[in-house]
């Protein structure tokens, strides 16, 4: 089973990072107010980024790593600016 680490843009312009084994279903759940306390109050607008992992453990480790990053570093990841990502 494949696992996705994803970053959503919320209605308040915040970036929400999560993990799931079904990205489209999870995004729809978030939009309906299910599946995440934060996104139930700050509805997601779009999926900005995702990565695929072969197991849940690796996906959860990557999710934790990204959640610890600044907004600027997350945006560098989203746009694929590897040089800036390394600096940040």
PyMOL Python script that loads the backbone (N, CA, C, O; Angstrom):
from pymol import cmd

cmd.read_pdbstr("""\
ATOM      1  N   UNK A   1       0.840  -1.174   0.000  1.00  0.00           N
ATOM      2  CA  UNK A   1       0.000   0.000   0.000  1.00  0.00           C
ATOM      3  C   UNK A   1       0.892   1.246   0.000  1.00  0.00           C
ATOM      4  O   UNK A   1       1.889   1.311   0.719  1.00  0.00           O
ATOM      5  N   UNK A   2       0.520   2.217  -0.806  1.00  0.00           N
ATOM      6  CA  UNK A   2       1.284   3.458  -0.876  1.00  0.00           C
ATOM      7  C   UNK A   2       0.698   4.494   0.068  1.00  0.00           C
ATOM      8  O   UNK A   2      -0.515   4.562   0.272  1.00  0.00           O
ATOM      9  N   UNK A   3       1.580   5.295   0.636  1.00  0.00           N
ATOM     10  CA  UNK A   3       1.200   6.340   1.569  1.00  0.00           C
ATOM     11  C   UNK A   3       1.643   7.691   1.037  1.00  0.00           C
ATOM     12  O   UNK A   3       2.724   7.819   0.463  1.00  0.00           O
ATOM     13  N   UNK A   4       0.809   8.688   1.229  1.00  0.00           N
ATOM     14  CA  UNK A   4       1.094  10.041   0.760  1.00  0.00           C
ATOM     15  C   UNK A   4       1.342  10.967   1.954  1.00  0.00           C
ATOM     16  O   UNK A   4       0.599  10.957   2.935  1.00  0.00           O
ATOM     17  N   UNK A   5       2.391  11.756   1.845  1.00  0.00           N
ATOM     18  CA  UNK A   5       2.589  12.901   2.730  1.00  0.00           C
ATOM     19  C   UNK A   5       2.165  14.092   1.887  1.00  0.00           C
ATOM     20  O   UNK A   5       2.609  14.233   0.747  1.00  0.00           O
ATOM     21  N   UNK A   6       1.318  14.944   2.429  1.00  0.00           N
ATOM     22  CA  UNK A   6       0.761  16.019   1.627  1.00  0.00           C
ATOM     23  C   UNK A   6       0.758  17.342   2.386  1.00  0.00           C
ATOM     24  O   UNK A   6       0.782  17.383   3.616  1.00  0.00           O
ATOM     25  N   UNK A   7       0.729  18.415   1.609  1.00  0.00           N
ATOM     26  CA  UNK A   7       0.610  19.764   2.163  1.00  0.00           C
ATOM     27  C   UNK A   7      -0.591  20.415   1.495  1.00  0.00           C
ATOM     28  O   UNK A   7      -0.681  20.464   0.268  1.00  0.00           O
ATOM     29  N   UNK A   8      -1.515  20.914   2.315  1.00  0.00           N
ATOM     30  CA  UNK A   8      -2.697  21.604   1.831  1.00  0.00           C
ATOM     31  C   UNK A   8      -2.580  23.094   2.128  1.00  0.00           C
ATOM     32  O   UNK A   8      -1.963  23.498   3.114  1.00  0.00           O
ATOM     33  N   UNK A   9      -3.178  23.896   1.269  1.00  0.00           N
ATOM     34  CA  UNK A   9      -3.371  25.304   1.588  1.00  0.00           C
ATOM     35  C   UNK A   9      -4.772  25.443   2.148  1.00  0.00           C
ATOM     36  O   UNK A   9      -5.737  24.992   1.530  1.00  0.00           O
ATOM     37  N   UNK A  10      -4.894  26.062   3.310  1.00  0.00           N
ATOM     38  CA  UNK A  10      -6.202  26.243   3.941  1.00  0.00           C
ATOM     39  C   UNK A  10      -6.774  27.615   3.607  1.00  0.00           C
ATOM     40  O   UNK A  10      -6.079  28.479   3.072  1.00  0.00           O
ATOM     41  N   UNK A  11      -8.039  27.800   3.926  1.00  0.00           N
ATOM     42  CA  UNK A  11      -8.743  29.042   3.608  1.00  0.00           C
ATOM     43  C   UNK A  11      -8.104  30.261   4.256  1.00  0.00           C
ATOM     44  O   UNK A  11      -8.250  31.376   3.754  1.00  0.00           O
ATOM     45  N   UNK A  12      -7.396  30.061   5.369  1.00  0.00           N
ATOM     46  CA  UNK A  12      -6.722  31.165   6.049  1.00  0.00           C
ATOM     47  C   UNK A  12      -5.270  31.321   5.581  1.00  0.00           C
ATOM     48  O   UNK A  12      -4.493  32.048   6.198  1.00  0.00           O
ATOM     49  N   UNK A  13      -4.911  30.641   4.498  1.00  0.00           N
ATOM     50  CA  UNK A  13      -3.581  30.656   3.870  1.00  0.00           C
ATOM     51  C   UNK A  13      -2.541  29.858   4.648  1.00  0.00           C
ATOM     52  O   UNK A  13      -1.364  29.876   4.290  1.00  0.00           O
ATOM     53  N   UNK A  14      -2.947  29.164   5.697  1.00  0.00           N
ATOM     54  CA  UNK A  14      -2.031  28.309   6.445  1.00  0.00           C
ATOM     55  C   UNK A  14      -1.723  27.055   5.632  1.00  0.00           C
ATOM     56  O   UNK A  14      -2.489  26.665   4.750  1.00  0.00           O
ATOM     57  N   UNK A  15      -0.586  26.431   5.946  1.00  0.00           N
ATOM     58  CA  UNK A  15      -0.191  25.179   5.311  1.00  0.00           C
ATOM     59  C   UNK A  15      -0.414  24.044   6.295  1.00  0.00           C
ATOM     60  O   UNK A  15       0.084  24.087   7.420  1.00  0.00           O
ATOM     61  N   UNK A  16      -1.149  23.041   5.882  1.00  0.00           N
ATOM     62  CA  UNK A  16      -1.465  21.876   6.724  1.00  0.00           C
ATOM     63  C   UNK A  16      -0.768  20.658   6.132  1.00  0.00           C
ATOM     64  O   UNK A  16      -0.905  20.378   4.941  1.00  0.00           O
ATOM     65  N   UNK A  17      -0.031  19.943   6.948  1.00  0.00           N
ATOM     66  CA  UNK A  17       0.685  18.744   6.508  1.00  0.00           C
ATOM     67  C   UNK A  17       0.049  17.514   7.127  1.00  0.00           C
ATOM     68  O   UNK A  17      -0.266  17.498   8.317  1.00  0.00           O
ATOM     69  N   UNK A  18      -0.138  16.481   6.313  1.00  0.00           N
ATOM     70  CA  UNK A  18      -0.737  15.249   6.803  1.00  0.00           C
ATOM     71  C   UNK A  18      -0.240  14.038   6.044  1.00  0.00           C
ATOM     72  O   UNK A  18       0.598  14.145   5.149  1.00  0.00           O
ATOM     73  N   UNK A  19      -0.771  12.878   6.417  1.00  0.00           N
ATOM     74  CA  UNK A  19      -0.402  11.613   5.779  1.00  0.00           C
ATOM     75  C   UNK A  19      -1.665  10.779   5.588  1.00  0.00           C
ATOM     76  O   UNK A  19      -2.562  10.799   6.430  1.00  0.00           O
ATOM     77  N   UNK A  20      -1.732  10.047   4.479  1.00  0.00           N
ATOM     78  CA  UNK A  20      -2.896   9.218   4.175  1.00  0.00           C
ATOM     79  C   UNK A  20      -2.523   8.140   3.166  1.00  0.00           C
ATOM     80  O   UNK A  20      -1.490   8.225   2.501  1.00  0.00           O
ATOM     81  N   UNK A  21      -3.370   7.136   3.063  1.00  0.00           N
ATOM     82  CA  UNK A  21      -3.168   6.123   2.023  1.00  0.00           C
ATOM     83  C   UNK A  21      -4.128   6.344   0.846  1.00  0.00           C
ATOM     84  O   UNK A  21      -4.140   5.557  -0.101  1.00  0.00           O
ATOM     85  N   UNK A  22      -4.929   7.412   0.906  1.00  0.00           N
ATOM     86  CA  UNK A  22      -5.843   7.757  -0.191  1.00  0.00           C
ATOM     87  C   UNK A  22      -5.972   9.284  -0.229  1.00  0.00           C
ATOM     88  O   UNK A  22      -6.813   9.862   0.460  1.00  0.00           O
ATOM     89  N   UNK A  23      -5.145   9.911  -1.024  1.00  0.00           N
ATOM     90  CA  UNK A  23      -5.046  11.369  -1.025  1.00  0.00           C
ATOM     91  C   UNK A  23      -6.350  12.050  -1.435  1.00  0.00           C
ATOM     92  O   UNK A  23      -6.770  13.006  -0.783  1.00  0.00           O
ATOM     93  N   UNK A  24      -6.988  11.587  -2.482  1.00  0.00           N
ATOM     94  CA  UNK A  24      -8.224  12.235  -2.931  1.00  0.00           C
ATOM     95  C   UNK A  24      -9.338  12.114  -1.901  1.00  0.00           C
ATOM     96  O   UNK A  24     -10.048  13.084  -1.636  1.00  0.00           O
ATOM     97  N   UNK A  25      -9.494  10.930  -1.320  1.00  0.00           N
ATOM     98  CA  UNK A  25     -10.527  10.742  -0.293  1.00  0.00           C
ATOM     99  C   UNK A  25     -10.245  11.627   0.923  1.00  0.00           C
ATOM    100  O   UNK A  25     -11.154  12.249   1.472  1.00  0.00           O
ATOM    101  N   UNK A  26      -8.988  11.675   1.332  1.00  0.00           N
ATOM    102  CA  UNK A  26      -8.620  12.465   2.518  1.00  0.00           C
ATOM    103  C   UNK A  26      -8.872  13.950   2.278  1.00  0.00           C
ATOM    104  O   UNK A  26      -9.365  14.653   3.160  1.00  0.00           O
ATOM    105  N   UNK A  27      -8.533  14.421   1.085  1.00  0.00           N
ATOM    106  CA  UNK A  27      -8.775  15.827   0.757  1.00  0.00           C
ATOM    107  C   UNK A  27     -10.268  16.140   0.808  1.00  0.00           C
ATOM    108  O   UNK A  27     -10.667  17.173   1.345  1.00  0.00           O
ATOM    109  N   UNK A  28     -11.088  15.259   0.256  1.00  0.00           N
ATOM    110  CA  UNK A  28     -12.549  15.447   0.304  1.00  0.00           C
ATOM    111  C   UNK A  28     -13.051  15.433   1.743  1.00  0.00           C
ATOM    112  O   UNK A  28     -13.921  16.225   2.104  1.00  0.00           O
ATOM    113  N   UNK A  29     -12.507  14.535   2.566  1.00  0.00           N
ATOM    114  CA  UNK A  29     -12.881  14.504   3.988  1.00  0.00           C
ATOM    115  C   UNK A  29     -12.539  15.823   4.665  1.00  0.00           C
ATOM    116  O   UNK A  29     -13.355  16.377   5.402  1.00  0.00           O
ATOM    117  N   UNK A  30     -11.336  16.325   4.414  1.00  0.00           N
ATOM    118  CA  UNK A  30     -10.928  17.611   4.990  1.00  0.00           C
ATOM    119  C   UNK A  30     -11.882  18.727   4.547  1.00  0.00           C
ATOM    120  O   UNK A  30     -12.291  19.554   5.361  1.00  0.00           O
ATOM    121  N   UNK A  31     -12.233  18.749   3.267  1.00  0.00           N
ATOM    122  CA  UNK A  31     -13.125  19.795   2.764  1.00  0.00           C
ATOM    123  C   UNK A  31     -14.499  19.734   3.420  1.00  0.00           C
ATOM    124  O   UNK A  31     -15.162  20.761   3.567  1.00  0.00           O
ATOM    125  N   UNK A  32     -14.928  18.542   3.815  1.00  0.00           N
ATOM    126  CA  UNK A  32     -16.232  18.364   4.469  1.00  0.00           C
ATOM    127  C   UNK A  32     -16.164  18.608   5.975  1.00  0.00           C
ATOM    128  O   UNK A  32     -17.187  18.578   6.659  1.00  0.00           O
ATOM    129  N   UNK A  33     -14.948  18.850   6.493  1.00  0.00           N
ATOM    130  CA  UNK A  33     -14.795  19.111   7.917  1.00  0.00           C
ATOM    131  C   UNK A  33     -14.488  17.886   8.749  1.00  0.00           C
ATOM    132  O   UNK A  33     -14.534  17.950   9.978  1.00  0.00           O
ATOM    133  N   UNK A  34     -14.174  16.765   8.104  1.00  0.00           N
ATOM    134  CA  UNK A  34     -13.840  15.536   8.805  1.00  0.00           C
ATOM    135  C   UNK A  34     -12.337  15.280   8.728  1.00  0.00           C
ATOM    136  O   UNK A  34     -11.660  15.761   7.819  1.00  0.00           O
ATOM    137  N   UNK A  35     -11.827  14.522   9.688  1.00  0.00           N
ATOM    138  CA  UNK A  35     -10.472  14.003   9.565  1.00  0.00           C
ATOM    139  C   UNK A  35      -9.363  14.857  10.125  1.00  0.00           C
ATOM    140  O   UNK A  35      -8.211  14.423  10.124  1.00  0.00           O
ATOM    141  N   UNK A  36      -9.648  16.027  10.594  1.00  0.00           N
ATOM    142  CA  UNK A  36      -8.602  16.845  11.187  1.00  0.00           C
ATOM    143  C   UNK A  36      -9.222  18.015  11.925  1.00  0.00           C
ATOM    144  O   UNK A  36     -10.029  18.755  11.362  1.00  0.00           O
ATOM    145  N   UNK A  37      -8.850  18.181  13.172  1.00  0.00           N
ATOM    146  CA  UNK A  37      -9.408  19.271  13.976  1.00  0.00           C
ATOM    147  C   UNK A  37      -9.113  20.626  13.329  1.00  0.00           C
ATOM    148  O   UNK A  37     -10.003  21.465  13.192  1.00  0.00           O
ATOM    149  N   UNK A  38      -7.859  20.827  12.934  1.00  0.00           N
ATOM    150  CA  UNK A  38      -7.470  22.113  12.360  1.00  0.00           C
ATOM    151  C   UNK A  38      -8.251  22.405  11.078  1.00  0.00           C
ATOM    152  O   UNK A  38      -8.761  23.511  10.900  1.00  0.00           O
ATOM    153  N   UNK A  39      -8.345  21.424  10.194  1.00  0.00           N
ATOM    154  CA  UNK A  39      -9.020  21.663   8.917  1.00  0.00           C
ATOM    155  C   UNK A  39     -10.540  21.723   9.047  1.00  0.00           C
ATOM    156  O   UNK A  39     -11.220  22.142   8.111  1.00  0.00           O
ATOM    157  N   UNK A  40     -11.074  21.315  10.177  1.00  0.00           N
ATOM    158  CA  UNK A  40     -12.519  21.464  10.360  1.00  0.00           C
ATOM    159  C   UNK A  40     -12.880  22.934  10.580  1.00  0.00           C
ATOM    160  O   UNK A  40     -14.017  23.340  10.338  1.00  0.00           O
ATOM    161  N   UNK A  41     -11.906  23.733  11.041  1.00  0.00           N
ATOM    162  CA  UNK A  41     -12.129  25.156  11.255  1.00  0.00           C
ATOM    163  C   UNK A  41     -11.488  26.019  10.172  1.00  0.00           C
ATOM    164  O   UNK A  41     -11.908  27.155   9.954  1.00  0.00           O
ATOM    165  N   UNK A  42     -10.494  25.497   9.505  1.00  0.00           N
ATOM    166  CA  UNK A  42      -9.777  26.205   8.446  1.00  0.00           C
ATOM    167  C   UNK A  42      -9.774  25.311   7.218  1.00  0.00           C
ATOM    168  O   UNK A  42      -8.794  24.616   6.949  1.00  0.00           O
ATOM    169  N   UNK A  43     -10.852  25.331   6.490  1.00  0.00           N
ATOM    170  CA  UNK A  43     -11.053  24.385   5.396  1.00  0.00           C
ATOM    171  C   UNK A  43      -9.963  24.483   4.339  1.00  0.00           C
ATOM    172  O   UNK A  43      -9.510  25.576   4.001  1.00  0.00           O
ATOM    173  N   UNK A  44      -9.550  23.342   3.825  1.00  0.00           N
ATOM    174  CA  UNK A  44      -8.520  23.337   2.783  1.00  0.00           C
ATOM    175  C   UNK A  44      -9.073  23.838   1.453  1.00  0.00           C
ATOM    176  O   UNK A  44     -10.238  23.624   1.116  1.00  0.00           O
ATOM    177  N   UNK A  45      -8.202  24.506   0.717  1.00  0.00           N
ATOM    178  CA  UNK A  45      -8.570  25.051  -0.583  1.00  0.00           C
ATOM    179  C   UNK A  45      -8.006  24.173  -1.693  1.00  0.00           C
ATOM    180  O   UNK A  45      -8.696  23.880  -2.669  1.00  0.00           O
ATOM    181  N   UNK A  46      -6.748  23.754  -1.542  1.00  0.00           N
ATOM    182  CA  UNK A  46      -6.136  22.917  -2.576  1.00  0.00           C
ATOM    183  C   UNK A  46      -4.955  22.138  -2.029  1.00  0.00           C
ATOM    184  O   UNK A  46      -4.369  22.484  -1.003  1.00  0.00           O
ATOM    185  N   UNK A  47      -4.628  21.078  -2.745  1.00  0.00           N
ATOM    186  CA  UNK A  47      -3.437  20.285  -2.440  1.00  0.00           C
ATOM    187  C   UNK A  47      -2.271  20.965  -3.146  1.00  0.00           C
ATOM    188  O   UNK A  47      -2.279  21.118  -4.368  1.00  0.00           O
ATOM    189  N   UNK A  48      -1.270  21.369  -2.372  1.00  0.00           N
ATOM    190  CA  UNK A  48      -0.117  22.042  -2.949  1.00  0.00           C
ATOM    191  C   UNK A  48       1.028  21.093  -3.274  1.00  0.00           C
ATOM    192  O   UNK A  48       1.822  21.356  -4.177  1.00  0.00           O
ATOM    193  N   UNK A  49       1.112  19.980  -2.533  1.00  0.00           N
ATOM    194  CA  UNK A  49       2.290  19.119  -2.658  1.00  0.00           C
ATOM    195  C   UNK A  49       1.977  17.742  -2.095  1.00  0.00           C
ATOM    196  O   UNK A  49       1.185  17.609  -1.162  1.00  0.00           O
ATOM    197  N   UNK A  50       2.602  16.721  -2.665  1.00  0.00           N
ATOM    198  CA  UNK A  50       2.525  15.382  -2.072  1.00  0.00           C
ATOM    199  C   UNK A  50       3.738  14.561  -2.476  1.00  0.00           C
ATOM    200  O   UNK A  50       4.336  14.777  -3.530  1.00  0.00           O
ATOM    201  N   UNK A  51       4.079  13.629  -1.627  1.00  0.00           N
ATOM    202  CA  UNK A  51       5.146  12.653  -1.862  1.00  0.00           C
ATOM    203  C   UNK A  51       4.559  11.278  -1.571  1.00  0.00           C
ATOM    204  O   UNK A  51       3.659  11.147  -0.742  1.00  0.00           O
ATOM    205  N   UNK A  52       5.064  10.261  -2.245  1.00  0.00           N
ATOM    206  CA  UNK A  52       4.577   8.898  -2.050  1.00  0.00           C
ATOM    207  C   UNK A  52       5.655   8.061  -1.365  1.00  0.00           C
ATOM    208  O   UNK A  52       6.833   8.128  -1.719  1.00  0.00           O
ATOM    209  N   UNK A  53       5.229   7.272  -0.378  1.00  0.00           N
ATOM    210  CA  UNK A  53       6.111   6.357   0.353  1.00  0.00           C
ATOM    211  C   UNK A  53       5.523   4.952   0.304  1.00  0.00           C
ATOM    212  O   UNK A  53       4.312   4.774   0.174  1.00  0.00           O
ATOM    213  N   UNK A  54       6.389   3.975   0.410  1.00  0.00           N
ATOM    214  CA  UNK A  54       5.973   2.577   0.306  1.00  0.00           C
ATOM    215  C   UNK A  54       5.384   2.026   1.604  1.00  0.00           C
ATOM    216  O   UNK A  54       4.716   0.992   1.595  1.00  0.00           O
ATOM    217  N   UNK A  55       5.632   2.720   2.726  1.00  0.00           N
ATOM    218  CA  UNK A  55       5.038   2.248   3.971  1.00  0.00           C
ATOM    219  C   UNK A  55       4.679   3.419   4.881  1.00  0.00           C
ATOM    220  O   UNK A  55       5.195   4.526   4.728  1.00  0.00           O
ATOM    221  N   UNK A  56       3.801   3.155   5.811  1.00  0.00           N
ATOM    222  CA  UNK A  56       3.272   4.179   6.709  1.00  0.00           C
ATOM    223  C   UNK A  56       4.357   4.758   7.602  1.00  0.00           C
ATOM    224  O   UNK A  56       4.362   5.959   7.871  1.00  0.00           O
ATOM    225  N   UNK A  57       5.267   3.926   8.060  1.00  0.00           N
ATOM    226  CA  UNK A  57       6.319   4.375   8.962  1.00  0.00           C
ATOM    227  C   UNK A  57       7.179   5.468   8.330  1.00  0.00           C
ATOM    228  O   UNK A  57       7.445   6.491   8.962  1.00  0.00           O
ATOM    229  N   UNK A  58       7.608   5.259   7.102  1.00  0.00           N
ATOM    230  CA  UNK A  58       8.427   6.265   6.416  1.00  0.00           C
ATOM    231  C   UNK A  58       7.632   7.542   6.164  1.00  0.00           C
ATOM    232  O   UNK A  58       8.163   8.646   6.290  1.00  0.00           O
ATOM    233  N   UNK A  59       6.365   7.387   5.809  1.00  0.00           N
ATOM    234  CA  UNK A  59       5.518   8.553   5.566  1.00  0.00           C
ATOM    235  C   UNK A  59       5.332   9.373   6.845  1.00  0.00           C
ATOM    236  O   UNK A  59       5.375  10.603   6.804  1.00  0.00           O
ATOM    237  N   UNK A  60       5.128   8.707   7.968  1.00  0.00           N
ATOM    238  CA  UNK A  60       4.954   9.415   9.238  1.00  0.00           C
ATOM    239  C   UNK A  60       6.232  10.139   9.658  1.00  0.00           C
ATOM    240  O   UNK A  60       6.166  11.238  10.210  1.00  0.00           O
ATOM    241  N   UNK A  61       7.377   9.542   9.407  1.00  0.00           N
ATOM    242  CA  UNK A  61       8.650  10.202   9.725  1.00  0.00           C
ATOM    243  C   UNK A  61       8.824  11.458   8.881  1.00  0.00           C
ATOM    244  O   UNK A  61       9.257  12.494   9.385  1.00  0.00           O
ATOM    245  N   UNK A  62       8.488  11.367   7.596  1.00  0.00           N
ATOM    246  CA  UNK A  62       8.608  12.524   6.715  1.00  0.00           C
ATOM    247  C   UNK A  62       7.605  13.602   7.109  1.00  0.00           C
ATOM    248  O   UNK A  62       7.930  14.789   7.084  1.00  0.00           O
ATOM    249  N   UNK A  63       6.396  13.202   7.469  1.00  0.00           N
ATOM    250  CA  UNK A  63       5.384  14.166   7.909  1.00  0.00           C
ATOM    251  C   UNK A  63       5.889  14.938   9.124  1.00  0.00           C
ATOM    252  O   UNK A  63       5.770  16.162   9.176  1.00  0.00           O
ATOM    253  N   UNK A  64       6.446  14.235  10.088  1.00  0.00           N
ATOM    254  CA  UNK A  64       6.962  14.880  11.300  1.00  0.00           C
ATOM    255  C   UNK A  64       8.084  15.852  10.953  1.00  0.00           C
ATOM    256  O   UNK A  64       8.165  16.944  11.516  1.00  0.00           O
ATOM    257  N   UNK A  65       8.942  15.453  10.029  1.00  0.00           N
ATOM    258  CA  UNK A  65      10.036  16.327   9.613  1.00  0.00           C
ATOM    259  C   UNK A  65       9.489  17.625   9.013  1.00  0.00           C
ATOM    260  O   UNK A  65       9.904  18.717   9.401  1.00  0.00           O
ATOM    261  N   UNK A  66       8.566  17.502   8.074  1.00  0.00           N
ATOM    262  CA  UNK A  66       8.010  18.675   7.400  1.00  0.00           C
ATOM    263  C   UNK A  66       7.245  19.558   8.375  1.00  0.00           C
ATOM    264  O   UNK A  66       7.330  20.783   8.291  1.00  0.00           O
ATOM    265  N   UNK A  67       6.504  18.962   9.295  1.00  0.00           N
ATOM    266  CA  UNK A  67       5.753  19.745  10.276  1.00  0.00           C
ATOM    267  C   UNK A  67       6.668  20.608  11.139  1.00  0.00           C
ATOM    268  O   UNK A  67       6.239  21.641  11.652  1.00  0.00           O
ATOM    269  N   UNK A  68       7.918  20.197  11.304  1.00  0.00           N
ATOM    270  CA  UNK A  68       8.874  20.968  12.092  1.00  0.00           C
ATOM    271  C   UNK A  68       9.514  22.122  11.340  1.00  0.00           C
ATOM    272  O   UNK A  68      10.245  22.918  11.929  1.00  0.00           O
ATOM    273  N   UNK A  69       9.249  22.220  10.057  1.00  0.00           N
ATOM    274  CA  UNK A  69       9.846  23.258   9.224  1.00  0.00           C
ATOM    275  C   UNK A  69       9.078  24.576   9.311  1.00  0.00           C
ATOM    276  O   UNK A  69       7.908  24.615   9.689  1.00  0.00           O
ATOM    277  N   UNK A  70       9.770  25.642   8.953  1.00  0.00           N
ATOM    278  CA  UNK A  70       9.118  26.946   8.849  1.00  0.00           C
ATOM    279  C   UNK A  70       8.241  26.977   7.603  1.00  0.00           C
ATOM    280  O   UNK A  70       8.360  26.129   6.719  1.00  0.00           O
ATOM    281  N   UNK A  71       7.376  27.951   7.553  1.00  0.00           N
ATOM    282  CA  UNK A  71       6.525  28.143   6.376  1.00  0.00           C
ATOM    283  C   UNK A  71       7.391  28.348   5.127  1.00  0.00           C
ATOM    284  O   UNK A  71       7.096  27.801   4.064  1.00  0.00           O
ATOM    285  N   UNK A  72       8.454  29.137   5.264  1.00  0.00           N
ATOM    286  CA  UNK A  72       9.326  29.432   4.127  1.00  0.00           C
ATOM    287  C   UNK A  72       9.970  28.162   3.581  1.00  0.00           C
ATOM    288  O   UNK A  72      10.090  27.995   2.367  1.00  0.00           O
ATOM    289  N   UNK A  73      10.382  27.271   4.473  1.00  0.00           N
ATOM    290  CA  UNK A  73      11.002  26.026   4.027  1.00  0.00           C
ATOM    291  C   UNK A  73       9.978  25.129   3.343  1.00  0.00           C
ATOM    292  O   UNK A  73      10.292  24.482   2.344  1.00  0.00           O
ATOM    293  N   UNK A  74       8.761  25.084   3.867  1.00  0.00           N
ATOM    294  CA  UNK A  74       7.695  24.303   3.223  1.00  0.00           C
ATOM    295  C   UNK A  74       7.404  24.843   1.829  1.00  0.00           C
ATOM    296  O   UNK A  74       7.209  24.069   0.892  1.00  0.00           O
ATOM    297  N   UNK A  75       7.374  26.165   1.686  1.00  0.00           N
ATOM    298  CA  UNK A  75       7.121  26.761   0.377  1.00  0.00           C
ATOM    299  C   UNK A  75       8.246  26.447  -0.606  1.00  0.00           C
ATOM    300  O   UNK A  75       7.991  26.232  -1.791  1.00  0.00           O
ATOM    301  N   UNK A  76       9.488  26.418  -0.124  1.00  0.00           N
ATOM    302  CA  UNK A  76      10.616  26.040  -0.977  1.00  0.00           C
ATOM    303  C   UNK A  76      10.449  24.607  -1.465  1.00  0.00           C
ATOM    304  O   UNK A  76      10.733  24.314  -2.627  1.00  0.00           O
ATOM    305  N   UNK A  77       9.994  23.711  -0.596  1.00  0.00           N
ATOM    306  CA  UNK A  77       9.731  22.325  -0.984  1.00  0.00           C
ATOM    307  C   UNK A  77       8.635  22.273  -2.047  1.00  0.00           C
ATOM    308  O   UNK A  77       8.763  21.572  -3.051  1.00  0.00           O
ATOM    309  N   UNK A  78       7.576  23.010  -1.820  1.00  0.00           N
ATOM    310  CA  UNK A  78       6.433  23.011  -2.735  1.00  0.00           C
ATOM    311  C   UNK A  78       6.839  23.464  -4.132  1.00  0.00           C
ATOM    312  O   UNK A  78       6.414  22.869  -5.123  1.00  0.00           O
ATOM    313  N   UNK A  79       7.660  24.514  -4.221  1.00  0.00           N
ATOM    314  CA  UNK A  79       8.051  25.025  -5.543  1.00  0.00           C
ATOM    315  C   UNK A  79       9.250  24.277  -6.120  1.00  0.00           C
ATOM    316  O   UNK A  79       9.623  24.493  -7.273  1.00  0.00           O
ATOM    317  N   UNK A  80       9.855  23.398  -5.318  1.00  0.00           N
ATOM    318  CA  UNK A  80      10.971  22.597  -5.812  1.00  0.00           C
ATOM    319  C   UNK A  80      12.300  23.321  -5.843  1.00  0.00           C
ATOM    320  O   UNK A  80      13.186  22.953  -6.614  1.00  0.00           O
ATOM    321  N   UNK A  81      12.456  24.350  -5.014  1.00  0.00           N
ATOM    322  CA  UNK A  81      13.707  25.108  -4.955  1.00  0.00           C
ATOM    323  C   UNK A  81      14.658  24.418  -3.980  1.00  0.00           C
ATOM    324  O   UNK A  81      14.699  24.757  -2.797  1.00  0.00           O
ATOM    325  N   UNK A  82      15.415  23.457  -4.482  1.00  0.00           N
ATOM    326  CA  UNK A  82      16.287  22.657  -3.630  1.00  0.00           C
ATOM    327  C   UNK A  82      17.410  23.473  -3.004  1.00  0.00           C
ATOM    328  O   UNK A  82      17.807  23.203  -1.871  1.00  0.00           O
ATOM    329  N   UNK A  83      17.928  24.466  -3.721  1.00  0.00           N
ATOM    330  CA  UNK A  83      18.996  25.310  -3.174  1.00  0.00           C
ATOM    331  C   UNK A  83      18.483  26.080  -1.960  1.00  0.00           C
ATOM    332  O   UNK A  83      19.144  26.111  -0.921  1.00  0.00           O
ATOM    333  N   UNK A  84      17.318  26.698  -2.083  1.00  0.00           N
ATOM    334  CA  UNK A  84      16.732  27.430  -0.966  1.00  0.00           C
ATOM    335  C   UNK A  84      16.363  26.485   0.171  1.00  0.00           C
ATOM    336  O   UNK A  84      16.526  26.825   1.343  1.00  0.00           O
ATOM    337  N   UNK A  85      15.871  25.312  -0.169  1.00  0.00           N
ATOM    338  CA  UNK A  85      15.496  24.316   0.828  1.00  0.00           C
ATOM    339  C   UNK A  85      16.698  23.958   1.707  1.00  0.00           C
ATOM    340  O   UNK A  85      16.565  23.834   2.924  1.00  0.00           O
ATOM    341  N   UNK A  86      17.864  23.794   1.088  1.00  0.00           N
ATOM    342  CA  UNK A  86      19.079  23.462   1.849  1.00  0.00           C
ATOM    343  C   UNK A  86      19.512  24.605   2.736  1.00  0.00           C
ATOM    344  O   UNK A  86      19.980  24.376   3.851  1.00  0.00           O
ATOM    345  N   UNK A  87      19.364  25.844   2.262  1.00  0.00           N
ATOM    346  CA  UNK A  87      19.737  27.021   3.053  1.00  0.00           C
ATOM    347  C   UNK A  87      18.844  27.158   4.283  1.00  0.00           C
ATOM    348  O   UNK A  87      19.312  27.457   5.382  1.00  0.00           O
ATOM    349  N   UNK A  88      17.562  26.935   4.072  1.00  0.00           N
ATOM    350  CA  UNK A  88      16.596  27.111   5.160  1.00  0.00           C
ATOM    351  C   UNK A  88      16.668  25.943   6.128  1.00  0.00           C
ATOM    352  O   UNK A  88      15.929  25.910   7.112  1.00  0.00           O
TER     353      UNK A  88
END
""", "prot")
cmd.dss("prot")
cmd.show_as("cartoon", "prot")
cmd.util.cbc("prot")
cmd.orient("prot")
